[in-house]
Amino acid sequence: MDTAAPRGSGGCSVFGVAVTAAVLTTVWWGLTALLSENFGNDCLFYFGVDGPRAEHCYLVNDRAEAWLPRLVSAAWISAALVPCLPRRFPLGRRTAVGVTVACLIATVVLGGHAVAVSAP
């Protein structure tokens, strides 16, 4: 016998998606730092100080180092907003989850590019 009160759509599943995306964003930030040898040390080792490939490597890694913490913060802030938004505004809840997922996508793209450029 089910005695639980019926819940509206977009309950815990929306919050779960937001938290999962925020966790994956944080994990990818750490993996990017590890795989690119702390954002750019591989650039110096493989490409030296000067040259077009070294400059590109430094630029990409500096961009990733600057933006990944901001994207992680935005993902967690958006995930934290999901339970605060009332259920009667599903568009606001979906927008907050969308921001979290967009941060995850941007983090994967920036981090993947930084790792790819840092490789020989």
N, C-alpha and C positions, 0 to 999 in steps of 0.2 A: 504494500500500500504506500503510495507516494503522498506524503503529507507536506512536502515543500511547497512554498508559495511560488506560483509561476513568475518567471522573470521576463523582462522585456528583452528584445534582441540586442546584441552587442554588449553582453555582460562581461564576464571574465575573459572571454575569448579575445576581445578587443584589447584589453589590458595585457593579456598574455602575449599577443603579437607585438605590442609596443615594448614590453620588457625584454622579450627575446631579441628583438632588433637592437635594442640598446646594449644588451650583453654582447651580442655579436659585433657591434660597432667597437666596443671597448676591447674585445679580444683581438680584433683585426688591427687595432692601433698598436697593441703590444707585439703582435706578429710582424707587423711592418717594421717596427723599430728593431726587432731581432734580425729579421731577414735582410735589412738594408744596413746592418751593422751601425745602429744608432744614427740613422739618417745622414749618411754621407761619408763615413769612414772608408767604405769600399771605393768611393769615387777617388779618393787620394791614393789608395793602394793600387787600383787598376789603371787609372787614367792620369795620375799625376796632378800637378797644380794648374797647369795651363793647357790650353787646347779647346777646341769646340766641343768635343765630347765630354771633357771634364766640366766645362762651364754648364753644359746642359744637365749633367748629372747633379751638380751642386744646386742648380736652380730648381730642379724637380724635387730634390730631397729637402731643400729649404721650404718649399711650398707645402710639402707633406708635413714637415715638422711644425709649421705654423698653423695649418688648418685642421689637422686630425684632432688635437685636443678640443678645438672649438666645436667640431662636429660631434664628438663624444658628449660634450656638455649639452649641446642642443638636443641630442637624442634622449639623454636622461631627463632633461627638463620636459620634453614633449611626452615621454612615457609617464612622468609623474603627474602631468596634467590630466591624463585620461581618466583616472578615478575621481578627480575633482570636478570634472564637467558633468552636468546633470544628464541623466539618461534621456530626457525629453529633447535633447539637442544632439541627435546622432551624427549630424554633419560635423559638429565641433570635435566630437570624439574621433571620428574617422579622419578628420584633418590632422589631429595630433598624432595619430598612428601613422598617417601618410608622411608627416614630417620626420618621424623617427625612422621609417623605412627609407626615406630619401637620404637621410644622414648616413644610413648603413651603405646605401648604394654609392654615395659620394666617397665614403671612406674606403670602400673596396677599390674604387677606380683610382683614387689618389695613391693609396698604399700599393696597389698592384703596379702602378706606373713607376713609383719610387723604387720598388724592388727590381722591376725589369730593367730600369736604367742603370741601377747600381751593379748589375751583373756584367761580367766581362764579355 
